[in-house]
Amino acid sequence: EALKLALRSDCFYIGALGSKRNHAKRTERLLAAGFTAADIRRIAAPIGIDIGAESPPEIALSVMAQIVLALRGTKAARKAA
């Protein structure tokens, strides 16, 4: 339900924990609930930047890095703007 609310909002970042397999099942459920493929592409899943995180603090860091990237973009993207 939280993902449905987020997808209906103008959130700049939506992320979801879980494996690629779980996200595929989630995608099927969201499509059945009437969301489009474009809506579902807004979800960062699996959540976080792949930094090889193993511990909860490392996973949190990877997620926060992805959120900042979504908010600020890359230096290259900012230069082009």
A tleap script that builds the chain and sets N, CA, C and O, in Angstrom:
source leaprc.protein.ff14SB
mol = sequence {
  NGLU ALA LEU LYS LEU ALA LEU ARG SER ASP
  CYS PHE TYR ILE GLY ALA LEU GLY SER LYS
  ARG ASN HIE ALA LYS ARG THR GLU ARG LEU
  LEU ALA ALA GLY PHE THR ALA ALA ASP ILE
  ARG ARG ILE ALA ALA PRO ILE GLY ILE ASP
  ILE GLY ALA GLU SER PRO PRO GLU ILE ALA
  LEU SER VAL MET ALA GLN ILE VAL LEU ALA
  LEU ARG GLY THR LYS ALA ALA ARG LYS ALA
  CALA
}
set mol.1.N position { 0.821 -1.200 0.000 }
set mol.1.CA position { 0.000 0.000 0.000 }
set mol.1.C position { 0.865 1.264 0.000 }
set mol.1.O position { 0.502 2.264 -0.620 }
set mol.2.N position { 1.994 1.223 0.684 }
set mol.2.CA position { 2.865 2.402 0.717 }
set mol.2.C position { 3.376 2.734 -0.683 }
set mol.2.O position { 3.448 3.905 -1.056 }
set mol.3.N position { 3.727 1.718 -1.450 }
set mol.3.CA position { 4.192 1.960 -2.821 }
set mol.3.C position { 3.083 2.567 -3.681 }
set mol.3.O position { 3.342 3.446 -4.502 }
set mol.4.N position { 1.881 2.111 -3.496 }
set mol.4.CA position { 0.762 2.660 -4.269 }
set mol.4.C position { 0.575 4.139 -3.965 }
set mol.4.O position { 0.356 4.944 -4.871 }
set mol.5.N position { 0.663 4.493 -2.686 }
set mol.5.CA position { 0.539 5.905 -2.308 }
set mol.5.C position { 1.684 6.723 -2.893 }
set mol.5.O position { 1.472 7.823 -3.403 }
set mol.6.N position { 2.888 6.185 -2.818 }
set mol.6.CA position { 4.055 6.898 -3.355 }
set mol.6.C position { 3.934 7.083 -4.859 }
set mol.6.O position { 4.253 8.153 -5.377 }
set mol.7.N position { 3.480 6.061 -5.562 }
set mol.7.CA position { 3.349 6.154 -7.017 }
set mol.7.C position { 2.282 7.163 -7.431 }
set mol.7.O position { 2.346 7.726 -8.524 }
set mol.8.N position { 1.322 7.386 -6.573 }
set mol.8.CA position { 0.275 8.371 -6.876 }
set mol.8.C position { 0.715 9.788 -6.525 }
set mol.8.O position { 0.013 10.750 -6.835 }
set mol.9.N position { 1.858 9.922 -5.889 }
set mol.9.CA position { 2.350 11.230 -5.479 }
set mol.9.C position { 3.419 11.725 -6.456 }
set mol.9.O position { 3.733 11.064 -7.446 }
set mol.10.N position { 3.960 12.885 -6.157 }
set mol.10.CA position { 5.039 13.407 -6.987 }
set mol.10.C position { 6.399 13.250 -6.289 }
set mol.10.O position { 7.286 14.086 -6.466 }
set mol.11.N position { 6.561 12.199 -5.512 }
set mol.11.CA position { 7.837 11.915 -4.846 }
set mol.11.C position { 8.965 11.900 -5.867 }
set mol.11.O position { 8.803 11.384 -6.972 }
set mol.12.N position { 10.113 12.470 -5.492 }
set mol.12.CA position { 11.246 12.453 -6.410 }
set mol.12.C position { 12.002 11.135 -6.353 }
set mol.12.O position { 12.815 10.852 -7.232 }
set mol.13.N position { 11.745 10.321 -5.324 }
set mol.13.CA position { 12.442 9.031 -5.182 }
set mol.13.C position { 11.501 8.037 -4.531 }
set mol.13.O position { 10.868 8.330 -3.516 }
set mol.14.N position { 11.419 6.866 -5.123 }
set mol.14.CA position { 10.662 5.763 -4.539 }
set mol.14.C position { 11.554 4.538 -4.621 }
set mol.14.O position { 12.006 4.174 -5.707 }
set mol.15.N position { 11.813 3.904 -3.503 }
set mol.15.CA position { 12.654 2.714 -3.482 }
set mol.15.C position { 11.963 1.579 -2.756 }
set mol.15.O position { 11.098 1.803 -1.909 }
set mol.16.N position { 12.348 0.361 -3.091 }
set mol.16.CA position { 11.745 -0.811 -2.464 }
set mol.16.C position { 12.808 -1.874 -2.224 }
set mol.16.O position { 13.589 -2.203 -3.118 }
set mol.17.N position { 12.828 -2.402 -1.014 }
set mol.17.CA position { 13.724 -3.500 -0.682 }
set mol.17.C position { 13.263 -4.766 -1.380 }
set mol.17.O position { 12.100 -4.880 -1.766 }
set mol.18.N position { 14.154 -5.698 -1.538 }
set mol.18.CA position { 13.796 -6.988 -2.108 }
set mol.18.C position { 14.643 -7.331 -3.308 }
set mol.18.O position { 15.280 -6.473 -3.919 }
set mol.19.N position { 14.633 -8.580 -3.621 }
set mol.19.CA position { 15.414 -9.086 -4.747 }
set mol.19.C position { 14.744 -8.730 -6.073 }
set mol.19.O position { 13.615 -8.242 -6.108 }
set mol.20.N position { 15.464 -8.986 -7.150 }
set mol.20.CA position { 14.882 -8.775 -8.486 }
set mol.20.C position { 13.666 -9.677 -8.674 }
set mol.20.O position { 12.685 -9.292 -9.310 }
set mol.21.N position { 13.744 -10.862 -8.121 }
set mol.21.CA position { 12.612 -11.800 -8.222 }
set mol.21.C position { 11.386 -11.234 -7.495 }
set mol.21.O position { 10.272 -11.287 -8.017 }
set mol.22.N position { 11.597 -10.694 -6.290 }
set mol.22.CA position { 10.482 -10.094 -5.554 }
set mol.22.C position { 9.934 -8.877 -6.286 }
set mol.22.O position { 8.725 -8.642 -6.291 }
set mol.23.N position { 10.821 -8.106 -6.904 }
set mol.23.CA position { 10.354 -6.923 -7.632 }
set mol.23.C position { 9.521 -7.331 -8.853 }
set mol.23.O position { 8.559 -6.651 -9.208 }
set mol.24.N position { 9.892 -8.428 -9.482 }
set mol.24.CA position { 9.100 -8.910 -10.618 }
set mol.24.C position { 7.680 -9.255 -10.164 }
set mol.24.O position { 6.713 -8.948 -10.862 }
set mol.25.N position { 7.555 -9.886 -9.012 }
set mol.25.CA position { 6.223 -10.209 -8.472 }
set mol.25.C position { 5.478 -8.928 -8.090 }
set mol.25.O position { 4.276 -8.801 -8.323 }
set mol.26.N position { 6.204 -7.996 -7.506 }
set mol.26.CA position { 5.624 -6.707 -7.132 }
set mol.26.C position { 5.109 -5.994 -8.382 }
set mol.26.O position { 4.023 -5.413 -8.371 }
set mol.27.N position { 5.892 -6.043 -9.454 }
set mol.27.CA position { 5.504 -5.417 -10.712 }
set mol.27.C position { 4.195 -6.005 -11.219 }
set mol.27.O position { 3.307 -5.268 -11.648 }
set mol.28.N position { 4.073 -7.311 -11.173 }
set mol.28.CA position { 2.829 -7.962 -11.612 }
set mol.28.C position { 1.638 -7.472 -10.794 }
set mol.28.O position { 0.578 -7.179 -11.348 }
set mol.29.N position { 1.815 -7.384 -9.467 }
set mol.29.CA position { 0.719 -6.921 -8.606 }
set mol.29.C position { 0.349 -5.470 -8.906 }
set mol.29.O position { -0.832 -5.122 -8.922 }
set mol.30.N position { 1.343 -4.631 -9.141 }
set mol.30.CA position { 1.061 -3.222 -9.425 }
set mol.30.C position { 0.396 -3.052 -10.785 }
set mol.30.O position { -0.505 -2.227 -10.934 }
set mol.31.N position { 0.829 -3.818 -11.773 }
set mol.31.CA position { 0.165 -3.776 -13.077 }
set mol.31.C position { -1.293 -4.201 -12.950 }
set mol.31.O position { -2.178 -3.592 -13.551 }
set mol.32.N position { -1.539 -5.250 -12.166 }
set mol.32.CA position { -2.913 -5.727 -11.954 }
set mol.32.C position { -3.748 -4.681 -11.215 }
set mol.32.O position { -4.969 -4.635 -11.365 }
set mol.33.N position { -3.085 -3.843 -10.419 }
set mol.33.CA position { -3.787 -2.793 -9.672 }
set mol.33.C position { -4.011 -1.539 -10.524 }
set mol.33.O position { -4.583 -0.558 -10.049 }
set mol.34.N position { -3.554 -1.575 -11.797 }
set mol.34.CA position { -3.823 -0.470 -12.700 }
set mol.34.C position { -2.681 0.501 -12.922 }
set mol.34.O position { -2.861 1.499 -13.621 }
set mol.35.N position { -1.510 0.244 -12.350 }
set mol.35.CA position { -0.363 1.117 -12.585 }
set mol.35.C position { 0.271 0.759 -13.919 }
set mol.35.O position { 0.219 -0.389 -14.360 }
set mol.36.N position { 0.869 1.756 -14.553 }
set mol.36.CA position { 1.504 1.543 -15.855 }
set mol.36.C position { 2.964 1.128 -15.669 }
set mol.36.O position { 3.523 1.238 -14.577 }
set mol.37.N position { 3.559 0.654 -16.743 }
set mol.37.CA position { 4.983 0.303 -16.708 }
set mol.37.C position { 5.812 1.539 -16.386 }
set mol.37.O position { 6.812 1.441 -15.675 }
set mol.38.N position { 5.415 2.697 -16.895 }
set mol.38.CA position { 6.127 3.944 -16.598 }
set mol.38.C position { 6.040 4.284 -15.112 }
set mol.38.O position { 7.018 4.744 -14.523 }
set mol.39.N position { 4.885 4.061 -14.512 }
set mol.39.CA position { 4.738 4.278 -13.067 }
set mol.39.C position { 5.724 3.396 -12.307 }
set mol.39.O position { 6.425 3.858 -11.407 }
set mol.40.N position { 5.764 2.141 -12.677 }
set mol.40.CA position { 6.573 1.154 -11.957 }
set mol.40.C position { 8.059 1.415 -12.139 }
set mol.40.O position { 8.851 1.115 -11.245 }
set mol.41.N position { 8.452 1.970 -13.282 }
set mol.41.CA position { 9.868 2.315 -13.502 }
set mol.41.C position { 10.365 3.381 -12.546 }
set mol.41.O position { 11.574 3.550 -12.389 }
set mol.42.N position { 9.462 4.101 -11.908 }
set mol.42.CA position { 9.862 5.095 -10.907 }
set mol.42.C position { 10.430 4.438 -9.650 }
set mol.42.O position { 11.105 5.101 -8.863 }
set mol.43.N position { 10.172 3.168 -9.454 }
set mol.43.CA position { 10.626 2.476 -8.251 }
set mol.43.C position { 12.068 2.022 -8.430 }
set mol.43.O position { 12.386 1.299 -9.374 }
set mol.44.N position { 12.929 2.444 -7.531 }
set mol.44.CA position { 14.311 1.959 -7.504 }
set mol.44.C position { 14.289 0.609 -6.787 }
set mol.44.O position { 14.055 0.535 -5.581 }
set mol.45.N position { 14.533 -0.432 -7.535 }
set mol.45.CA position { 14.484 -1.774 -6.939 }
set mol.45.C position { 15.411 -2.697 -7.709 }
set mol.45.O position { 15.339 -2.724 -8.938 }
set mol.46.N position { 16.259 -3.438 -7.067 }
set mol.46.CA position { 16.471 -3.361 -5.624 }
set mol.46.C position { 17.049 -2.012 -5.229 }
set mol.46.O position { 17.802 -1.396 -5.983 }
set mol.47.N position { 16.686 -1.568 -4.046 }
set mol.47.CA position { 17.030 -0.241 -3.553 }
set mol.47.C position { 18.528 -0.092 -3.307 }
set mol.47.O position { 19.198 -1.049 -2.920 }
set mol.48.N position { 19.044 1.100 -3.532 }
set mol.48.CA position { 20.439 1.414 -3.227 }
set mol.48.C position { 21.367 1.243 -4.417 }
set mol.48.O position { 21.082 0.506 -5.361 }
set mol.49.N position { 22.495 1.956 -4.337 }
set mol.49.CA position { 23.549 1.831 -5.338 }
set mol.49.C position { 24.376 0.601 -4.997 }
set mol.49.O position { 24.665 0.362 -3.825 }
set mol.50.N position { 24.757 -0.170 -5.983 }
set mol.50.CA position { 25.538 -1.381 -5.739 }
set mol.50.C position { 26.975 -1.016 -5.380 }
set mol.50.O position { 27.806 -0.753 -6.249 }
set mol.51.N position { 27.240 -1.008 -4.084 }
set mol.51.CA position { 28.598 -0.751 -3.596 }
set mol.51.C position { 29.163 -1.996 -2.907 }
set mol.51.O position { 30.195 -1.932 -2.238 }
set mol.52.N position { 28.474 -3.124 -3.079 }
set mol.52.CA position { 28.907 -4.349 -2.425 }
set mol.52.C position { 28.583 -4.357 -0.940 }
set mol.52.O position { 29.247 -5.042 -0.161 }
set mol.53.N position { 27.573 -3.605 -0.546 }
set mol.53.CA position { 27.201 -3.482 0.863 }
set mol.53.C position { 26.846 -4.839 1.459 }
set mol.53.O position { 26.192 -5.664 0.820 }
set mol.54.N position { 27.287 -5.053 2.687 }
set mol.54.CA position { 26.985 -6.290 3.401 }
set mol.54.C position { 26.307 -6.038 4.737 }
set mol.54.O position { 25.422 -6.796 5.135 }
set mol.55.N position { 26.709 -4.990 5.431 }
set mol.55.CA position { 26.153 -4.721 6.760 }
set mol.55.C position { 25.013 -3.708 6.650 }
set mol.55.O position { 24.927 -2.977 5.663 }
set mol.56.N position { 24.132 -3.658 7.664 }
set mol.56.CA position { 23.053 -2.675 7.638 }
set mol.56.C position { 23.541 -1.231 7.452 }
set mol.56.O position { 22.930 -0.487 6.684 }
set mol.57.N position { 24.623 -0.807 8.129 }
set mol.57.CA position { 25.084 0.564 7.877 }
set mol.57.C position { 25.533 0.789 6.429 }
set mol.57.O position { 25.301 1.863 5.873 }
set mol.58.N position { 26.165 -0.200 5.823 }
set mol.58.CA position { 26.597 -0.065 4.430 }
set mol.58.C position { 25.392 -0.014 3.491 }
set mol.58.O position { 25.383 0.747 2.524 }
set mol.59.N position { 24.393 -0.817 3.780 }
set mol.59.CA position { 23.166 -0.802 2.970 }
set mol.59.C position { 22.497 0.564 3.089 }
set mol.59.O position { 22.050 1.125 2.088 }
set mol.60.N position { 22.428 1.102 4.307 }
set mol.60.CA position { 21.839 2.425 4.517 }
set mol.60.C position { 22.605 3.481 3.725 }
set mol.60.O position { 22.000 4.365 3.118 }
set mol.61.N position { 23.924 3.391 3.731 }
set mol.61.CA position { 24.747 4.333 2.976 }
set mol.61.C position { 24.449 4.240 1.483 }
set mol.61.O position { 24.348 5.263 0.806 }
set mol.62.N position { 24.309 3.024 0.969 }
set mol.62.CA position { 24.029 2.855 -0.462 }
set mol.62.C position { 22.669 3.432 -0.833 }
set mol.62.O position { 22.501 3.986 -1.919 }
set mol.63.N position { 21.696 3.301 0.074 }
set mol.63.CA position { 20.364 3.845 -0.174 }
set mol.63.C position { 20.409 5.371 -0.142 }
set mol.63.O position { 19.848 6.033 -1.015 }
set mol.64.N position { 21.075 5.921 0.864 }
set mol.64.CA position { 21.166 7.376 0.955 }
set mol.64.C position { 21.909 7.963 -0.243 }
set mol.64.O position { 21.555 9.038 -0.726 }
set mol.65.N position { 22.926 7.269 -0.718 }
set mol.65.CA position { 23.649 7.735 -1.903 }
set mol.65.C position { 22.712 7.771 -3.110 }
set mol.65.O position { 22.766 8.707 -3.908 }
set mol.66.N position { 21.869 6.774 -3.245 }
set mol.66.CA position { 20.939 6.735 -4.364 }
set mol.66.C position { 19.899 7.854 -4.249 }
set mol.66.O position { 19.505 8.444 -5.255 }
set mol.67.N position { 19.463 8.139 -3.036 }
set mol.67.CA position { 18.498 9.224 -2.833 }
set mol.67.C position { 19.124 10.567 -3.199 }
set mol.67.O position { 18.500 11.378 -3.883 }
set mol.68.N position { 20.352 10.802 -2.746 }
set mol.68.CA position { 21.039 12.058 -3.084 }
set mol.68.C position { 21.243 12.162 -4.594 }
set mol.68.O position { 21.069 13.236 -5.169 }
set mol.69.N position { 21.609 11.064 -5.233 }
set mol.69.CA position { 21.784 11.067 -6.683 }
set mol.69.C position { 20.476 11.421 -7.383 }
set mol.69.O position { 20.473 12.184 -8.349 }
set mol.70.N position { 19.366 10.870 -6.896 }
set mol.70.CA position { 18.061 11.182 -7.489 }
set mol.70.C position { 17.710 12.655 -7.289 }
set mol.70.O position { 17.095 13.271 -8.159 }
set mol.71.N position { 18.094 13.211 -6.160 }
set mol.71.CA position { 17.785 14.603 -5.866 }
set mol.71.C position { 18.695 15.573 -6.619 }
set mol.71.O position { 18.224 16.557 -7.190 }
set mol.72.N position { 19.970 15.300 -6.616 }
set mol.72.CA position { 20.948 16.237 -7.153 }
set mol.72.C position { 21.435 15.907 -8.556 }
set mol.72.O position { 21.870 16.801 -9.282 }
set mol.73.N position { 21.371 14.642 -8.951 }
set mol.73.CA position { 21.912 14.231 -10.236 }
set mol.73.C position { 23.423 14.128 -10.176 }
set mol.73.O position { 24.026 14.336 -9.123 }
set mol.74.N position { 24.029 13.810 -11.299 }
set mol.74.CA position { 25.480 13.690 -11.364 }
set mol.74.C position { 26.086 15.038 -11.716 }
set mol.74.O position { 25.391 15.935 -12.193 }
set mol.75.N position { 27.377 15.176 -11.481 }
set mol.75.CA position { 28.056 16.412 -11.863 }
set mol.75.C position { 27.932 16.651 -13.369 }
set mol.75.O position { 27.731 17.782 -13.812 }
set mol.76.N position { 28.053 15.593 -14.136 }
set mol.76.CA position { 27.940 15.721 -15.598 }
set mol.76.C position { 26.562 16.229 -15.993 }
set mol.76.O position { 26.452 17.074 -16.882 }
set mol.77.N position { 25.525 15.739 -15.362 }
set mol.77.CA position { 24.164 16.177 -15.675 }
set mol.77.C position { 23.959 17.629 -15.275 }
set mol.77.O position { 23.289 18.378 -15.986 }
set mol.78.N position { 24.534 18.041 -14.134 }
set mol.78.CA position { 24.395 19.435 -13.695 }
set mol.78.C position { 25.128 20.380 -14.637 }
set mol.78.O position { 24.643 21.478 -14.912 }
set mol.79.N position { 26.285 19.970 -15.132 }
set mol.79.CA position { 27.048 20.810 -16.070 }
set mol.79.C position { 26.298 21.005 -17.373 }
set mol.79.O position { 26.352 22.077 -17.975 }
set mol.80.N position { 25.594 19.962 -17.812 }
set mol.80.CA position { 24.869 20.017 -19.079 }
set mol.80.C position { 23.637 20.911 -18.987 }
set mol.80.O position { 23.155 21.408 -20.004 }
set mol.81.N position { 23.129 21.116 -17.783 }
set mol.81.CA position { 21.888 21.884 -17.601 }
set mol.81.C position { 22.081 23.375 -17.711 }
set mol.81.O position { 21.120 24.133 -17.579 }
savepdb mol mol.pdb
quit
